[in-house]
Amino acid sequence: MAIKINEINEMFVVEWNARQKVLQIQALGTVLKHNLRAAVNGRNSGYAPIAIAHTEGEAHKMSKLIEAKLKMRSREVSSDTLH
């Protein structure tokens, strides 16, 4: 099933930057444009798409859930290193 270009711009992506340890939300069309530009210029965008949502509100909800999981994982790793 093909997705029309206008539908792409109405969808949102939650991205993770492992180096900076941050999440960001952008329109799918913007993400694709930045990733293409990075690939053409031989570099890495630094962000990995980890969730796609139909609305920006859904993306924010996903981001909050992911952030909570990351914090929980971070605490587990920190407590593991104390033993």
Biopython code that builds the backbone (N, CA, C, O; Angstrom):
import numpy as np
from Bio.PDB.StructureBuilder import StructureBuilder

atoms = [
    (1, "MET", "N", (0.837, -1.173, 0.000)),
    (1, "MET", "CA", (0.000, 0.000, 0.000)),
    (1, "MET", "C", (0.887, 1.243, 0.000)),
    (1, "MET", "O", (1.719, 1.418, 0.891)),
    (2, "ALA", "N", (0.713, 2.083, -0.976)),
    (2, "ALA", "CA", (1.522, 3.295, -1.097)),
    (2, "ALA", "C", (0.969, 4.400, -0.203)),
    (2, "ALA", "O", (-0.238, 4.507, 0.013)),
    (3, "ILE", "N", (1.872, 5.205, 0.301)),
    (3, "ILE", "CA", (1.489, 6.353, 1.131)),
    (3, "ILE", "C", (1.728, 7.605, 0.305)),
    (3, "ILE", "O", (2.795, 7.768, -0.287)),
    (4, "LYS", "N", (0.758, 8.476, 0.264)),
    (4, "LYS", "CA", (0.888, 9.731, -0.478)),
    (4, "LYS", "C", (1.802, 10.686, 0.285)),
    (4, "LYS", "O", (1.864, 10.658, 1.514)),
    (5, "ILE", "N", (2.505, 11.525, -0.457)),
    (5, "ILE", "CA", (3.473, 12.441, 0.157)),
    (5, "ILE", "C", (2.825, 13.347, 1.196)),
    (5, "ILE", "O", (3.459, 13.650, 2.207)),
    (6, "ASN", "N", (1.594, 13.790, 0.988)),
    (6, "ASN", "CA", (0.929, 14.638, 1.977)),
    (6, "ASN", "C", (0.682, 13.887, 3.276)),
    (6, "ASN", "O", (0.725, 14.477, 4.356)),
    (7, "GLU", "N", (0.421, 12.579, 3.176)),
    (7, "GLU", "CA", (0.212, 11.778, 4.381)),
    (7, "GLU", "C", (1.502, 11.643, 5.174)),
    (7, "GLU", "O", (1.474, 11.588, 6.403)),
    (8, "ILE", "N", (2.629, 11.590, 4.480)),
    (8, "ILE", "CA", (3.923, 11.493, 5.160)),
    (8, "ILE", "C", (4.146, 12.731, 6.027)),
    (8, "ILE", "O", (4.633, 12.623, 7.153)),
    (9, "ASN", "N", (3.796, 13.894, 5.512)),
    (9, "ASN", "CA", (4.010, 15.135, 6.259)),
    (9, "ASN", "C", (3.050, 15.276, 7.426)),
    (9, "ASN", "O", (3.252, 16.138, 8.282)),
    (10, "GLU", "N", (2.016, 14.456, 7.483)),
    (10, "GLU", "CA", (1.075, 14.498, 8.596)),
    (10, "GLU", "C", (1.427, 13.484, 9.676)),
    (10, "GLU", "O", (0.801, 13.459, 10.735)),
    (11, "MET", "N", (2.431, 12.644, 9.411)),
    (11, "MET", "CA", (2.868, 11.644, 10.386)),
    (11, "MET", "C", (4.104, 12.171, 11.118)),
    (11, "MET", "O", (4.810, 13.052, 10.627)),
    (12, "PHE", "N", (4.345, 11.611, 12.299)),
    (12, "PHE", "CA", (5.459, 12.081, 13.120)),
    (12, "PHE", "C", (6.331, 10.912, 13.566)),
    (12, "PHE", "O", (5.858, 9.788, 13.728)),
    (13, "VAL", "N", (7.602, 11.201, 13.758)),
    (13, "VAL", "CA", (8.591, 10.201, 14.134)),
    (13, "VAL", "C", (9.210, 10.578, 15.476)),
    (13, "VAL", "O", (9.563, 11.734, 15.711)),
    (14, "VAL", "N", (9.334, 9.585, 16.345)),
    (14, "VAL", "CA", (10.106, 9.749, 17.576)),
    (14, "VAL", "C", (11.492, 9.198, 17.259)),
    (14, "VAL", "O", (11.631, 8.043, 16.855)),
    (15, "GLU", "N", (12.497, 10.015, 17.440)),
    (15, "GLU", "CA", (13.871, 9.607, 17.146)),
    (15, "GLU", "C", (14.722, 9.622, 18.411)),
    (15, "GLU", "O", (14.469, 10.391, 19.339)),
    (16, "TRP", "N", (15.735, 8.755, 18.430)),
    (16, "TRP", "CA", (16.658, 8.640, 19.558)),
    (16, "TRP", "C", (18.070, 8.943, 19.088)),
    (16, "TRP", "O", (18.522, 8.426, 18.066)),
    (17, "ASN", "N", (18.756, 9.781, 19.840)),
    (17, "ASN", "CA", (20.160, 10.051, 19.582)),
    (17, "ASN", "C", (20.946, 9.415, 20.727)),
    (17, "ASN", "O", (20.929, 9.914, 21.852)),
    (18, "ALA", "N", (21.629, 8.320, 20.434)),
    (18, "ALA", "CA", (22.341, 7.565, 21.468)),
    (18, "ALA", "C", (23.522, 8.348, 22.047)),
    (18, "ALA", "O", (23.819, 8.236, 23.237)),
    (19, "ARG", "N", (24.188, 9.131, 21.216)),
    (19, "ARG", "CA", (25.341, 9.895, 21.703)),
    (19, "ARG", "C", (24.905, 10.981, 22.678)),
    (19, "ARG", "O", (25.520, 11.167, 23.728)),
    (20, "GLN", "N", (23.834, 11.699, 22.322)),
    (20, "GLN", "CA", (23.346, 12.775, 23.168)),
    (20, "GLN", "C", (22.350, 12.284, 24.216)),
    (20, "GLN", "O", (22.025, 13.001, 25.162)),
    (21, "LYS", "N", (21.868, 11.050, 24.035)),
    (21, "LYS", "CA", (20.870, 10.454, 24.931)),
    (21, "LYS", "C", (19.613, 11.313, 25.037)),
    (21, "LYS", "O", (19.131, 11.612, 26.130)),
    (22, "VAL", "N", (19.090, 11.705, 23.861)),
    (22, "VAL", "CA", (17.877, 12.517, 23.802)),
    (22, "VAL", "C", (16.903, 11.961, 22.769)),
    (22, "VAL", "O", (17.292, 11.341, 21.780)),
    (23, "LEU", "N", (15.627, 12.207, 23.037)),
    (23, "LEU", "CA", (14.567, 11.907, 22.091)),
    (23, "LEU", "C", (14.149, 13.205, 21.423)),
    (23, "LEU", "O", (14.239, 14.278, 22.019)),
    (24, "GLN", "N", (13.693, 13.100, 20.182)),
    (24, "GLN", "CA", (13.108, 14.262, 19.525)),
    (24, "GLN", "C", (11.956, 13.787, 18.653)),
    (24, "GLN", "O", (11.908, 12.628, 18.241)),
    (25, "ILE", "N", (11.031, 14.699, 18.379)),
    (25, "ILE", "CA", (9.875, 14.401, 17.539)),
    (25, "ILE", "C", (9.908, 15.346, 16.354)),
    (25, "ILE", "O", (10.051, 16.559, 16.507)),
    (26, "GLN", "N", (9.771, 14.758, 15.152)),
    (26, "GLN", "CA", (9.741, 15.557, 13.931)),
    (26, "GLN", "C", (8.726, 14.968, 12.968)),
    (26, "GLN", "O", (8.339, 13.806, 13.092)),
    (27, "ALA", "N", (8.300, 15.775, 12.008)),
    (27, "ALA", "CA", (7.435, 15.281, 10.944)),
    (27, "ALA", "C", (8.217, 14.260, 10.114)),
    (27, "ALA", "O", (9.415, 14.426, 9.885)),
    (28, "LEU", "N", (7.541, 13.218, 9.670)),
    (28, "LEU", "CA", (8.200, 12.154, 8.912)),
    (28, "LEU", "C", (8.890, 12.692, 7.665)),
    (28, "LEU", "O", (10.007, 12.277, 7.354)),
    (29, "GLY", "N", (8.249, 13.602, 6.952)),
    (29, "GLY", "CA", (8.863, 14.175, 5.756)),
    (29, "GLY", "C", (10.169, 14.877, 6.065)),
    (29, "GLY", "O", (11.119, 14.782, 5.288)),
    (30, "THR", "N", (10.234, 15.575, 7.177)),
    (30, "THR", "CA", (11.452, 16.272, 7.606)),
    (30, "THR", "C", (12.554, 15.272, 7.922)),
    (30, "THR", "O", (13.709, 15.470, 7.543)),
    (31, "VAL", "N", (12.196, 14.204, 8.615)),
    (31, "VAL", "CA", (13.173, 13.160, 8.961)),
    (31, "VAL", "C", (13.764, 12.551, 7.692)),
    (31, "VAL", "O", (14.980, 12.399, 7.574)),
    (32, "LEU", "N", (12.896, 12.207, 6.752)),
    (32, "LEU", "CA", (13.365, 11.597, 5.505)),
    (32, "LEU", "C", (14.277, 12.553, 4.738)),
    (32, "LEU", "O", (15.298, 12.133, 4.193)),
    (33, "LYS", "N", (13.916, 13.830, 4.696)),
    (33, "LYS", "CA", (14.737, 14.829, 3.996)),
    (33, "LYS", "C", (16.111, 14.958, 4.661)),
    (33, "LYS", "O", (17.129, 14.990, 3.970)),
    (34, "HIS", "N", (16.149, 15.030, 5.993)),
    (34, "HIS", "CA", (17.431, 15.149, 6.705)),
    (34, "HIS", "C", (18.287, 13.897, 6.535)),
    (34, "HIS", "O", (19.501, 13.990, 6.356)),
    (35, "ASN", "N", (17.648, 12.720, 6.593)),
    (35, "ASN", "CA", (18.404, 11.477, 6.431)),
    (35, "ASN", "C", (18.965, 11.339, 5.025)),
    (35, "ASN", "O", (20.090, 10.872, 4.847)),
    (36, "LEU", "N", (18.190, 11.741, 4.025)),
    (36, "LEU", "CA", (18.670, 11.700, 2.648)),
    (36, "LEU", "C", (19.844, 12.647, 2.467)),
    (36, "LEU", "O", (20.854, 12.290, 1.861)),
    (37, "ARG", "N", (19.705, 13.857, 2.998)),
    (37, "ARG", "CA", (20.793, 14.840, 2.900)),
    (37, "ARG", "C", (22.061, 14.307, 3.577)),
    (37, "ARG", "O", (23.157, 14.445, 3.035)),
    (38, "ALA", "N", (21.913, 13.704, 4.751)),
    (38, "ALA", "CA", (23.071, 13.151, 5.462)),
    (38, "ALA", "C", (23.713, 12.031, 4.651)),
    (38, "ALA", "O", (24.938, 11.967, 4.539)),
    (39, "ALA", "N", (22.891, 11.145, 4.084)),
    (39, "ALA", "CA", (23.424, 10.019, 3.298)),
    (39, "ALA", "C", (24.168, 10.515, 2.063)),
    (39, "ALA", "O", (25.248, 10.013, 1.750)),
    (40, "VAL", "N", (23.608, 11.485, 1.366)),
    (40, "VAL", "CA", (24.243, 12.026, 0.158)),
    (40, "VAL", "C", (25.578, 12.670, 0.504)),
    (40, "VAL", "O", (26.515, 12.631, -0.294)),
    (41, "ASN", "N", (25.666, 13.261, 1.688)),
    (41, "ASN", "CA", (26.904, 13.925, 2.108)),
    (41, "ASN", "C", (27.837, 13.002, 2.881)),
    (41, "ASN", "O", (28.846, 13.450, 3.427)),
    (42, "GLY", "N", (27.500, 11.705, 2.930)),
    (42, "GLY", "CA", (28.376, 10.717, 3.562)),
    (42, "GLY", "C", (28.475, 10.827, 5.063)),
    (42, "GLY", "O", (29.504, 10.484, 5.646)),
    (43, "ARG", "N", (27.434, 11.293, 5.688)),
    (43, "ARG", "CA", (27.471, 11.369, 7.151)),
    (43, "ARG", "C", (26.233, 10.727, 7.765)),
    (43, "ARG", "O", (25.265, 10.405, 7.077)),
    (44, "ASN", "N", (26.296, 10.554, 9.060)),
    (44, "ASN", "CA", (25.210, 9.944, 9.822)),
    (44, "ASN", "C", (24.393, 11.067, 10.446)),
    (44, "ASN", "O", (24.954, 12.034, 10.961)),
    (45, "SER", "N", (23.077, 10.945, 10.404)),
    (45, "SER", "CA", (22.237, 11.996, 10.984)),
    (45, "SER", "C", (22.343, 12.025, 12.505)),
    (45, "SER", "O", (22.060, 13.047, 13.130)),
    (46, "GLY", "N", (22.748, 10.911, 13.095)),
    (46, "GLY", "CA", (22.877, 10.838, 14.547)),
    (46, "GLY", "C", (21.611, 10.385, 15.244)),
    (46, "GLY", "O", (21.645, 10.015, 16.417)),
    (47, "TYR", "N", (20.503, 10.411, 14.538)),
    (47, "TYR", "CA", (19.223, 10.015, 15.126)),
    (47, "TYR", "C", (18.712, 8.734, 14.496)),
    (47, "TYR", "O", (18.830, 8.523, 13.289)),
    (48, "ALA", "N", (18.140, 7.880, 15.339)),
    (48, "ALA", "CA", (17.530, 6.631, 14.869)),
    (48, "ALA", "C", (16.024, 6.718, 15.097)),
    (48, "ALA", "O", (15.586, 6.952, 16.223)),
    (49, "PRO", "N", (15.230, 6.535, 14.049)),
    (49, "PRO", "CA", (13.779, 6.546, 14.238)),
    (49, "PRO", "C", (13.364, 5.311, 15.031)),
    (49, "PRO", "O", (13.735, 4.191, 14.679)),
    (50, "ILE", "N", (12.597, 5.510, 16.097)),
    (50, "ILE", "CA", (12.202, 4.365, 16.925)),
    (50, "ILE", "C", (10.694, 4.200, 17.034)),
    (50, "ILE", "O", (10.223, 3.177, 17.532)),
    (51, "ALA", "N", (9.925, 5.190, 16.577)),
    (51, "ALA", "CA", (8.466, 5.064, 16.581)),
    (51, "ALA", "C", (7.883, 6.036, 15.563)),
    (51, "ALA", "O", (8.413, 7.126, 15.346)),
    (52, "ILE", "N", (6.776, 5.617, 14.940)),
    (52, "ILE", "CA", (6.059, 6.467, 13.996)),
    (52, "ILE", "C", (4.624, 6.585, 14.476)),
    (52, "ILE", "O", (4.009, 5.593, 14.864)),
    (53, "ALA", "N", (4.089, 7.805, 14.447)),
    (53, "ALA", "CA", (2.729, 8.056, 14.925)),
    (53, "ALA", "C", (1.930, 8.797, 13.855)),
    (53, "ALA", "O", (2.490, 9.484, 13.002)),
    (54, "HIS", "N", (0.623, 8.642, 13.922)),
    (54, "HIS", "CA", (-0.259, 9.330, 12.976)),
    (54, "HIS", "C", (-0.439, 10.802, 13.315)),
    (54, "HIS", "O", (-0.729, 11.612, 12.435)),
    (55, "THR", "N", (-0.266, 11.155, 14.600)),
    (55, "THR", "CA", (-0.421, 12.546, 15.010)),
    (55, "THR", "C", (0.744, 12.948, 15.910)),
    (55, "THR", "O", (1.437, 12.100, 16.472)),
    (56, "GLU", "N", (0.940, 14.244, 16.034)),
    (56, "GLU", "CA", (1.994, 14.738, 16.920)),
    (56, "GLU", "C", (1.673, 14.391, 18.371)),
    (56, "GLU", "O", (2.574, 14.102, 19.158)),
    (57, "GLY", "N", (0.392, 14.419, 18.721)),
    (57, "GLY", "CA", (-0.023, 14.044, 20.075)),
    (57, "GLY", "C", (0.329, 12.609, 20.404)),
    (57, "GLY", "O", (0.814, 12.318, 21.497)),
    (58, "GLU", "N", (0.085, 11.704, 19.457)),
    (58, "GLU", "CA", (0.460, 10.292, 19.649)),
    (58, "GLU", "C", (1.969, 10.170, 19.815)),
    (58, "GLU", "O", (2.448, 9.402, 20.649)),
    (59, "ALA", "N", (2.710, 10.925, 19.025)),
    (59, "ALA", "CA", (4.173, 10.873, 19.105)),
    (59, "ALA", "C", (4.652, 11.326, 20.479)),
    (59, "ALA", "O", (5.583, 10.745, 21.037)),
    (60, "HIS", "N", (4.023, 12.356, 21.024)),
    (60, "HIS", "CA", (4.405, 12.832, 22.361)),
    (60, "HIS", "C", (4.086, 11.769, 23.417)),
    (60, "HIS", "O", (4.874, 11.565, 24.341)),
    (61, "LYS", "N", (2.952, 11.096, 23.293)),
    (61, "LYS", "CA", (2.612, 10.018, 24.238)),
    (61, "LYS", "C", (3.633, 8.894, 24.153)),
    (61, "LYS", "O", (4.092, 8.381, 25.174)),
    (62, "MET", "N", (3.990, 8.512, 22.918)),
    (62, "MET", "CA", (4.999, 7.462, 22.728)),
    (62, "MET", "C", (6.328, 7.892, 23.327)),
    (62, "MET", "O", (7.009, 7.099, 23.977)),
    (63, "SER", "N", (6.692, 9.138, 23.107)),
    (63, "SER", "CA", (7.952, 9.663, 23.613)),
    (63, "SER", "C", (8.010, 9.583, 25.134)),
    (63, "SER", "O", (9.037, 9.212, 25.703)),
    (64, "LYS", "N", (6.908, 9.930, 25.786)),
    (64, "LYS", "CA", (6.854, 9.867, 27.258)),
    (64, "LYS", "C", (7.013, 8.425, 27.747)),
    (64, "LYS", "O", (7.718, 8.172, 28.724)),
    (65, "LEU", "N", (6.354, 7.480, 27.062)),
    (65, "LEU", "CA", (6.486, 6.067, 27.437)),
    (65, "LEU", "C", (7.919, 5.578, 27.238)),
    (65, "LEU", "O", (8.471, 4.882, 28.090)),
    (66, "ILE", "N", (8.503, 5.943, 26.120)),
    (66, "ILE", "CA", (9.879, 5.534, 25.824)),
    (66, "ILE", "C", (10.838, 6.152, 26.838)),
    (66, "ILE", "O", (11.744, 5.486, 27.338)),
    (67, "GLU", "N", (10.626, 7.433, 27.132)),
    (67, "GLU", "CA", (11.469, 8.126, 28.109)),
    (67, "GLU", "C", (11.407, 7.447, 29.474)),
    (67, "GLU", "O", (12.429, 7.300, 30.144)),
    (68, "ALA", "N", (10.220, 7.036, 29.881)),
    (68, "ALA", "CA", (10.064, 6.346, 31.163)),
    (68, "ALA", "C", (10.824, 5.023, 31.156)),
    (68, "ALA", "O", (11.475, 4.672, 32.140)),
    (69, "LYS", "N", (10.740, 4.293, 30.053)),
    (69, "LYS", "CA", (11.473, 3.018, 29.937)),
    (69, "LYS", "C", (12.981, 3.259, 29.980)),
    (69, "LYS", "O", (13.715, 2.511, 30.626)),
    (70, "LEU", "N", (13.439, 4.300, 29.295)),
    (70, "LEU", "CA", (14.870, 4.609, 29.298)),
    (70, "LEU", "C", (15.356, 4.971, 30.695)),
    (70, "LEU", "O", (16.438, 4.553, 31.107)),
    (71, "LYS", "N", (14.558, 5.751, 31.426)),
    (71, "LYS", "CA", (14.937, 6.116, 32.792)),
    (71, "LYS", "C", (14.971, 4.892, 33.687)),
    (71, "LYS", "O", (15.867, 4.750, 34.519)),
    (72, "MET", "N", (13.996, 4.003, 33.518)),
    (72, "MET", "CA", (13.958, 2.779, 34.316)),
    (72, "MET", "C", (15.188, 1.925, 34.012)),
    (72, "MET", "O", (15.816, 1.383, 34.922)),
    (73, "ARG", "N", (15.523, 1.811, 32.739)),
    (73, "ARG", "CA", (16.689, 1.030, 32.329)),
    (73, "ARG", "C", (17.970, 1.660, 32.871)),
    (73, "ARG", "O", (18.884, 0.957, 33.304)),
    (74, "SER", "N", (18.028, 2.982, 32.843)),
    (74, "SER", "CA", (19.196, 3.689, 33.340)),
    (74, "SER", "C", (19.395, 3.416, 34.828)),
    (74, "SER", "O", (20.522, 3.218, 35.282)),
    (75, "ARG", "N", (18.302, 3.407, 35.582)),
    (75, "ARG", "CA", (18.389, 3.120, 37.024)),
    (75, "ARG", "C", (18.843, 1.682, 37.250)),
    (75, "ARG", "O", (19.625, 1.412, 38.162)),
    (76, "GLU", "N", (18.350, 0.752, 36.417)),
    (76, "GLU", "CA", (18.745, -0.654, 36.565)),
    (76, "GLU", "C", (20.236, -0.814, 36.323)),
    (76, "GLU", "O", (20.925, -1.505, 37.073)),
    (77, "VAL", "N", (20.734, -0.167, 35.265)),
    (77, "VAL", "CA", (22.162, -0.243, 34.935)),
    (77, "VAL", "C", (22.975, 0.380, 36.047)),
    (77, "VAL", "O", (24.003, -0.173, 36.439)),
    (78, "SER", "N", (22.542, 1.521, 36.568)),
    (78, "SER", "CA", (23.262, 2.192, 37.650)),
    (78, "SER", "C", (23.303, 1.330, 38.902)),
    (78, "SER", "O", (24.344, 1.239, 39.552)),
    (79, "SER", "N", (22.199, 0.703, 39.246)),
    (79, "SER", "CA", (22.173, -0.129, 40.448)),
    (79, "SER", "C", (22.981, -1.396, 40.246)),
    (79, "SER", "O", (23.540, -1.924, 41.207)),
    (80, "ASP", "N", (23.058, -1.901, 39.010)),
    (80, "ASP", "CA", (23.875, -3.085, 38.721)),
    (80, "ASP", "C", (25.349, -2.811, 38.953)),
    (80, "ASP", "O", (26.083, -3.695, 39.394)),
    (81, "THR", "N", (25.788, -1.599, 38.661)),
    (81, "THR", "CA", (27.196, -1.280, 38.793)),
    (81, "THR", "C", (27.624, -1.051, 40.236)),
    (81, "THR", "O", (28.819, -1.024, 40.532)),
    (82, "LEU", "N", (26.673, -0.888, 41.124)),
    (82, "LEU", "CA", (26.983, -0.663, 42.540)),
    (82, "LEU", "C", (27.266, -1.956, 43.284)),
    (82, "LEU", "O", (27.827, -1.911, 44.378)),
    (83, "HIS", "N", (26.911, -3.079, 42.748)),
    (83, "HIS", "CA", (27.096, -4.359, 43.443)),
    (83, "HIS", "C", (28.450, -4.948, 43.222)),
    (83, "HIS", "O", (28.748, -6.022, 43.744)),
]
sb = StructureBuilder()
sb.init_structure("model")
sb.init_model(0)
sb.init_chain("A")
sb.init_seg("    ")
for serial, (resi, resn, name, xyz) in enumerate(atoms, 1):
    if name == "N":
        sb.init_residue(resn, " ", resi, " ")
    sb.init_atom(name, np.array(xyz, "f"), 0.0, 1.0, " ", f" {name:<3s}", serial, name[0])
structure = sb.get_structure()
